[in-house]
Amino acid sequence: MEFRVTDTPRSVWTGDALVIGLFEDEVELTGDLAQLDEKLTGTLKELIEEVDFKGKAGSSAITRVGGSSPIRKIAIAGLGKAEDLKLDTLRQAAGICAKLARKEKCKTLGISFPMWKKDADATVAAIVEGAELALHQDSRFKSEPDEQSTQIQEIELLGFAGSESAIARARQITAGVILARELVAAPANYVTPITMAETAQSLAAECGLEIEILEQEDCEKLGMGAFLGVAKASDLPPKFIHMTYKPAGVPRRKLAIVGKGLTFDSGGLNIKGAGSGIEMMKVDMGGAAATFGAAKAIGHIKPDVEVHFISAVTENMISGHAMHPGDILTASNGKTIEINNTDAEGRLTLADALVFADKLGLDAIVDLATLTGACVIALGDDIAGLWSSEDSVAAQLTAASELAGEKFWRMPMEEKYFEGLKALHADLKNTGPRPGGSITAALFLKQFVKDTAWAHMDIAGPVWTDKENGYNGPGATGFGVRTLVHWALSKA
């Protein structure tokens, strides 16, 4: 599929389908839209009246154009109120219309949307991201892929000539999102610690990244007792993956992205029971998937920052070697951890990964993980939690998430809740009381970052969706990739 920008007026554009974006209460046809409707013998006005179109965000309609019109179909997309226009509104609308055009067997699609805040490049990027992510189909595991007989071959963005570079940047980002989606969607017999290491090696070769993969013996030498305690029950070897992107010159900033990499989580000896969603625990490496997706995008964009991509990858399984409830593990910073729940394993792998990142002399570290069900209870399926004791890092990530269209809510680092993590015979327990469970998880992680500004993202809710919206779902969303890329590219 090819994306193009053009200054061709919508009243003279030719192709299979043309989409017009309209704001709420601004659906009167004037100016060139009136000219277009005249050429279409009133079809556009008729469509608006027939579906009682009000321009509400997420609404759309399409109809065939009769006669010898230069376009075969005309579509309308609601953008909500003009004063409330966001990049993600454009992203959602582009995704809805792209899927609508594919369903209508269109090969060429023209999109005429208004500009966001006089920023042509950001507008183009949002439209391209929405359309490309909406049209992504993952049929790898079907014997007979359910593909549309007609695929869109070309999408033209009207009124944005000169923003070609924005198309390229957006497609570099969507390639990272799609990689993350496909890693999360693949079952645990396909995505394993071994194949994750192989994927990292392929990424490094493709994007010119430095790569270091620590085997079990290497992790033992570094004292990664928390990570290895989780890995003990698996028949598959753990892999500690460290990729690094370095710019050609002196880096403006040095950052790390640390992703939780549990390729399957049985719960360990505290096995997940009926109704726990154990069959979906392939998604428990969603943090690592987003980390890899960000590595792919950043490796191609090549910004002037140094970024380390880190994941301690393993399974959490059950065997005679499994860690027991009540065991005490020693992390690589010397802290001892009493295991009171083997199903709180992600924070153990992150603990050693954070200690490793903290020693790299960085400006900031962000970890992201499908860490707690408590975060889903607090914020639902669409919003991720954000914790940081550094206001500047939290502000950077919030700004990046707004550009990305990924929802985060900053949660409190309530220090007094750490009392619930104190252990009788060790420095801390791996879980606290049930109330405030996502907060105590963040406080646990904080114990393993000493010298570097740090933030934690709990993405357990939005990593997967059963619903279909503009450009996501149903299935893996690739959540986090776009926010991480925008954070790395920000000038903060």
C-alpha positions in Angstrom: 0.0 0.0 0.0 1.2 3.5 -0.9 0.5 6.8 0.9 0.7 10.1 -1.0 0.1 13.7 -0.1 -1.4 16.0 -2.7 -2.8 19.5 -3.1 -5.5 18.3 -5.5 -8.8 20.0 -4.5 -11.3 17.5 -3.2 -13.8 18.8 -5.8 -11.6 17.5 -8.7 -10.0 14.4 -7.0 -10.5 11.1 -8.8 -10.4 7.6 -7.4 -12.6 4.8 -6.0 -13.6 6.5 -2.7 -13.3 10.0 -1.2 -13.7 10.6 2.5 -14.7 14.0 3.8 -14.1 14.8 7.5 -16.8 17.0 9.1 -17.1 18.6 12.5 -20.2 18.5 14.6 -22.8 21.2 13.7 -20.7 22.1 10.6 -22.2 19.8 8.1 -23.6 22.4 5.8 -22.1 22.2 2.3 -20.5 25.4 1.3 -17.6 26.5 -0.9 -15.8 23.7 -2.6 -17.9 21.1 -0.8 -21.0 22.6 -2.5 -19.1 22.4 -5.8 -18.3 18.8 -5.1 -21.9 17.9 -4.3 -23.0 19.6 -7.5 -20.6 17.4 -9.4 -22.0 14.4 -7.5 -25.6 15.4 -8.4 -26.5 16.0 -4.8 -25.2 12.6 -3.5 -23.2 14.1 -0.6 -26.1 16.1 0.7 -28.4 13.2 0.3 -26.1 10.9 2.3 -25.9 13.4 5.2 -29.7 13.7 5.3 -30.3 10.0 4.9 -28.2 8.9 7.9 -29.0 12.1 9.9 -25.3 12.7 10.1 -24.3 15.1 12.9 -20.5 14.9 12.7 -20.1 13.1 16.0 -16.6 11.6 16.5 -16.5 8.0 15.4 -19.5 8.2 13.1 -19.2 7.4 9.4 -21.3 6.6 6.3 -20.6 5.7 2.7 -22.6 5.5 -0.5 -22.2 4.8 -4.1 -22.1 7.7 -6.6 -24.2 7.3 -9.7 -23.6 8.4 -13.3 -20.2 9.3 -14.8 -18.7 10.7 -11.6 -14.9 10.7 -11.3 -15.3 8.9 -7.9 -17.2 5.7 -7.3 -18.1 6.2 -3.7 -18.3 9.1 -1.3 -17.9 8.8 2.5 -18.2 11.1 5.5 -16.4 10.8 8.8 -17.4 12.6 12.0 -14.7 14.5 13.9 -16.6 15.9 16.9 -16.4 19.5 17.9 -13.8 21.6 16.1 -12.5 23.1 19.3 -11.9 19.6 20.7 -10.0 18.2 17.8 -7.2 15.9 18.8 -4.7 13.9 16.8 -6.2 10.7 18.0 -9.6 11.8 16.6 -8.0 12.0 13.2 -6.2 8.7 13.8 -9.5 7.0 14.8 -11.4 8.5 11.8 -8.7 7.4 9.4 -8.8 3.9 10.7 -12.6 3.7 10.5 -12.7 5.0 6.9 -9.8 2.8 5.8 -11.7 -0.3 7.0 -14.9 1.0 5.5 -13.2 1.5 2.1 -11.7 -2.0 2.2 -15.1 -3.5 2.9 -16.4 -1.6 -0.1 -13.6 -3.1 -2.2 -12.0 0.2 -3.0 -8.4 0.2 -4.3 -7.8 4.0 -4.1 -8.9 6.2 -1.2 -8.8 9.9 -0.9 -8.9 11.4 2.6 -9.8 15.1 3.2 -9.4 16.0 6.9 -8.8 19.3 8.5 -5.4 20.2 9.9 -4.7 19.9 13.7 -3.3 23.1 15.2 -1.7 24.2 11.9 0.7 21.3 12.1 0.6 19.5 8.7 3.2 16.9 9.5 1.5 15.8 12.8 -1.8 15.6 11.0 -0.4 13.6 8.2 1.3 11.2 10.6 -1.9 10.6 12.6 -3.9 9.8 9.5 -1.2 7.5 8.1 -0.9 5.7 11.5 -4.7 5.3 11.8 -5.1 3.9 8.3 -2.1 1.6 8.4 -2.8 0.1 11.8 -6.5 -0.4 11.0 -5.7 -2.3 7.8 -3.1 -4.6 9.5 -4.3 -8.2 9.4 -2.6 -11.0 11.3 -3.4 -14.3 9.7 -0.1 -16.1 10.5 -1.8 -19.0 12.3 -4.7 -19.6 9.9 -4.6 -22.4 7.4 -6.8 -20.3 5.1 -6.1 -16.6 5.8 -9.3 -14.5 5.9 -8.2 -11.8 3.6 -10.3 -9.3 1.7 -10.4 -10.1 -2.0 -9.7 -6.4 -2.7 -7.0 -4.5 -0.8 -6.5 -0.8 -0.8 -3.5 0.0 -2.9 -3.2 3.8 -2.6 -4.3 6.4 0.0 -4.0 10.1 -0.9 -4.1 12.8 1.7 -5.6 15.9 0.2 -4.3 19.3 1.1 -1.0 18.2 2.6 1.6 18.4 -0.2 5.1 18.9 1.2 4.6 16.5 4.2 6.1 13.5 2.5 8.6 13.1 5.4 5.8 12.7 7.9 4.5 9.7 5.9 7.9 8.0 6.2 8.2 8.8 10.0 4.6 7.5 10.6 5.3 4.2 8.8 8.5 3.7 10.8 6.4 4.0 14.0 3.6 1.8 12.7 6.1 -0.9 11.8 7.2 -0.9 15.5 3.6 -1.1 16.6 2.8 -4.0 14.3 5.9 -5.9 15.5 4.7 -5.4 19.1 1.2 -6.6 18.1 2.4 -9.7 16.5 4.7 -10.6 19.4 1.8 -10.2 21.9 -0.7 -12.1 19.6 1.5 -15.1 19.0 1.0 -18.0 21.4 3.6 -19.1 23.9 4.7 -22.1 21.8 5.8 -19.7 19.1 7.1 -16.8 21.2 9.6 -18.2 23.8 12.6 -16.8 25.5 14.7 -18.4 22.7 12.7 -16.8 19.8 12.6 -13.4 21.6 16.4 -13.5 21.6 16.4 -14.4 17.9 14.0 -11.6 17.2 16.3 -9.2 19.1 19.2 -10.4 17.0 17.3 -9.8 13.8 16.3 -6.3 15.0 19.8 -5.4 15.8 21.0 -6.5 12.3 18.1 -4.7 10.6 18.4 -1.4 12.6 22.2 -1.2 13.4 21.8 -1.8 17.1 24.4 -3.1 19.5 23.2 -6.3 21.2 24.1 -8.2 24.2 22.3 -11.4 25.3 23.1 -12.7 28.7 22.7 -16.4 29.2 21.8 -18.0 32.6 25.4 -18.3 33.6 26.0 -14.6 32.8 23.0 -13.7 34.9 24.2 -15.9 37.8 27.6 -14.1 37.8 25.7 -10.8 38.1 23.7 -12.1 41.0 20.3 -11.8 39.3 18.6 -14.1 41.8 15.2 -12.5 41.5 15.0 -13.0 37.7 16.5 -16.5 37.9 14.2 -17.5 40.7 11.3 -17.0 38.3 13.1 -18.9 35.5 14.0 -22.0 37.5 10.8 -24.0 36.7 10.9 -23.6 33.0 12.5 -26.1 30.6 13.5 -23.2 28.4 16.6 -21.1 29.2 16.1 -17.5 30.3 17.5 -14.8 28.1 18.5 -11.3 29.4 18.3 -9.1 26.3 20.1 -5.7 26.0 19.9 -3.8 22.7 21.4 -0.3 22.3 20.8 2.4 19.7 23.6 5.0 19.6 23.4 8.1 17.4 26.3 9.1 15.1 27.3 12.1 17.3 27.3 12.9 21.0 23.8 11.8 22.3 21.6 14.6 23.6 20.2 12.3 26.2 20.7 8.7 27.4 17.6 6.7 28.1 16.5 3.1 28.9 13.3 1.3 28.1 12.8 -1.8 30.2 10.0 -4.2 29.3 8.6 -7.1 31.3 9.2 -10.3 29.2 7.1 -13.2 30.6 6.4 -15.2 27.5 3.9 -17.3 29.5 2.8 -17.0 33.1 1.1 -20.0 34.7 1.2 -18.3 38.1 3.9 -20.8 39.3 2.9 -22.8 42.4 0.3 -20.1 43.1 -1.2 -21.3 39.9 -3.8 -19.2 38.2 -7.2 -20.8 38.6 -10.5 -21.0 36.7 -11.6 -17.6 35.4 -8.1 -16.1 35.8 -7.5 -15.7 32.1 -4.6 -18.1 32.2 -5.2 -18.9 28.5 -4.3 -15.3 27.7 -1.0 -15.2 29.5 0.8 -15.1 26.2 0.2 -11.3 26.6 2.4 -11.1 29.7 5.4 -10.1 27.6 3.5 -7.0 26.3 6.1 -4.7 27.9 9.0 -6.5 26.1 7.0 -6.4 22.9 6.5 -2.6 23.2 10.2 -2.3 24.0 11.1 -4.3 20.8 8.6 -2.2 18.8 10.2 1.0 20.0 13.6 -0.4 19.2 12.5 -1.0 15.6 11.0 2.4 15.2 13.9 4.3 16.9 16.5 2.2 15.0 15.0 3.4 11.7 14.3 7.0 12.7 17.8 7.5 14.1 17.3 10.3 16.6 20.1 12.1 18.4 19.6 10.2 21.7 21.1 7.0 23.0 18.4 4.4 24.0 18.9 1.1 25.7 16.2 -1.6 25.3 16.3 -4.2 28.0 14.2 -7.2 28.9 14.7 -10.2 31.2 12.8 -12.9 29.3 11.6 -16.1 30.7 8.5 -18.2 31.5 6.9 -18.6 34.9 6.1 -22.3 35.0 5.6 -25.2 37.5 8.0 -28.0 38.1 10.1 -29.6 40.9 12.5 -26.7 40.4 9.9 -24.0 40.9 10.4 -21.3 43.5 8.1 -21.9 46.5 5.9 -19.5 48.4 8.0 -18.5 51.3 11.4 -18.7 49.5 13.8 -15.8 49.9 15.6 -14.6 46.7 18.5 -12.1 46.5 18.4 -9.6 43.7 21.5 -8.2 42.0 21.6 -5.1 44.2 21.7 -7.3 47.3 18.2 -6.8 48.4 16.4 -9.9 49.7 12.8 -10.7 48.7 10.4 -13.1 50.5 8.1 -14.7 48.0 4.6 -14.7 49.3 3.0 -15.1 45.9 4.7 -16.8 42.9 2.2 -15.2 40.6 3.8 -11.8 41.3 6.7 -12.8 39.2 7.0 -9.9 36.7 8.3 -7.5 39.3 11.0 -10.0 40.2 12.3 -10.1 36.6 12.0 -6.3 36.4 13.9 -5.8 39.6 17.2 -7.3 38.2 16.6 -5.5 34.8 16.2 -2.2 36.6 19.4 -2.7 38.6 21.2 -3.4 35.4 19.8 -0.3 33.7 20.5 1.9 36.7 24.3 1.1 36.4 24.5 2.4 32.8 24.8 6.1 33.7 21.5 7.2 32.1 19.3 10.3 32.3 16.1 8.4 32.7 14.6 4.9 32.8 11.1 3.9 31.9 9.8 0.4 32.6 6.5 -0.9 31.2 4.7 -4.1 32.2 1.5 -6.0 32.2 2.0 -6.0 35.9 -1.2 -6.0 38.0 -4.9 -6.8 37.7 -5.2 -4.1 40.4 -4.4 -1.4 37.8 -7.1 -2.8 35.5 -9.6 -2.6 38.4 -8.5 1.0 39.0 -8.4 2.4 35.5 -10.2 -0.1 33.3 -9.2 -1.7 30.0 -8.3 1.5 28.1 -6.0 3.5 30.4 -2.5 2.6 31.6 -1.1 3.6 35.0 1.9 5.9 35.3 4.1 6.2 38.4 7.1 8.4 38.9 8.8 10.3 41.7 10.2 12.6 39.0 7.7 15.2 37.9 9.8 16.1 34.8 9.8 12.5 33.5 6.1 12.1 34.2 5.4 15.3 32.3 7.5 14.2 29.4 5.7 10.8 29.2 2.3 12.5 29.6 3.0 14.9 26.7 4.3 12.0 24.6 1.2 9.9 25.3 -1.1 12.8 24.2 0.7 12.9 20.8 0.5 9.2 20.6 -3.2 8.9 21.5 -2.4 6.4 24.2 -4.1 7.0 27.5 -2.2 7.1 30.8 -3.2 8.3 34.3 -0.5 9.3 36.8 -1.0 7.4 40.0 0.4 8.2 43.5 3.7 6.9 44.9 2.2 6.6 48.4 5.3 5.9 50.4 3.4 4.8 53.5 2.0 1.9 51.5 5.5 0.4 51.5 4.8 -0.8 55.1 2.7 -3.5 53.5 5.8 -4.8 51.6 8.0 -5.2 54.7 9.0 -8.8 55.6 9.9 -10.4 58.9 13.0 -12.3 57.6 13.9 -10.4 54.4 14.1 -6.8 53.2 10.7 -6.9 51.5 8.0 -9.2 50.3 7.1 -9.4 46.6 3.4 -8.5 47.2 1.6 -6.2 49.7 -2.0 -6.1 50.8 -4.7 -6.3 48.2 -5.8 -2.6 48.5 -3.6 -0.4 46.4 -2.0 -3.4 44.8 -0.8 -1.4 41.7 0.8 1.2 43.9 2.7 -1.3 46.1 3.9 -2.9 42.9 5.4 0.4 41.8 6.9 0.9 45.2 8.5 -2.5 45.0 10.1 -1.6 41.7 11.4 1.7 43.1 13.7 -0.2 45.5 15.8 -1.3 42.5 16.5 2.1 41.0 19.1 4.1 43.0 20.7 6.8 40.8 18.5 7.4 37.8 15.2 9.2 37.2 12.6 6.5 36.7 9.0 6.0 35.7 6.8 2.8 35.7 3.9 2.1 33.3 1.4 -0.6 34.1 -0.1 -1.5 30.7 -2.1 -4.6 31.8 -5.4 -3.1 30.6 -4.8 -1.7 27.1 -2.3 -4.3 25.9 -5.2 -6.3 24.4 -8.7 -5.4 23.4 -11.8 -7.6 22.6 -13.5 -4.6 21.1 -12.9 -3.0 17.7 -12.4 0.8 17.5 -10.9 3.0 14.8 -7.5 1.4 14.4 -7.2 -1.2 17.2 -8.7 -4.6 17.8 -9.9 -7.0 18.4 -6.6 -8.4 19.6 -3.2 -7.1 20.5 -2.9 -3.3 20.4 0.9 -2.7 20.4 0.2 -0.3 23.2 3.1 1.8 24.5 5.2 1.9 21.3 4.1 5.2 20.1 4.4 6.9 23.5 7.9 5.5 24.0 9.0 6.7 20.5 7.6 10.2 21.1 9.3 10.3 24.5 12.6 9.4 23.0 12.2 12.0 20.3 11.1 14.8 22.6 13.4 17.8 23.2 12.9 17.8 26.9 
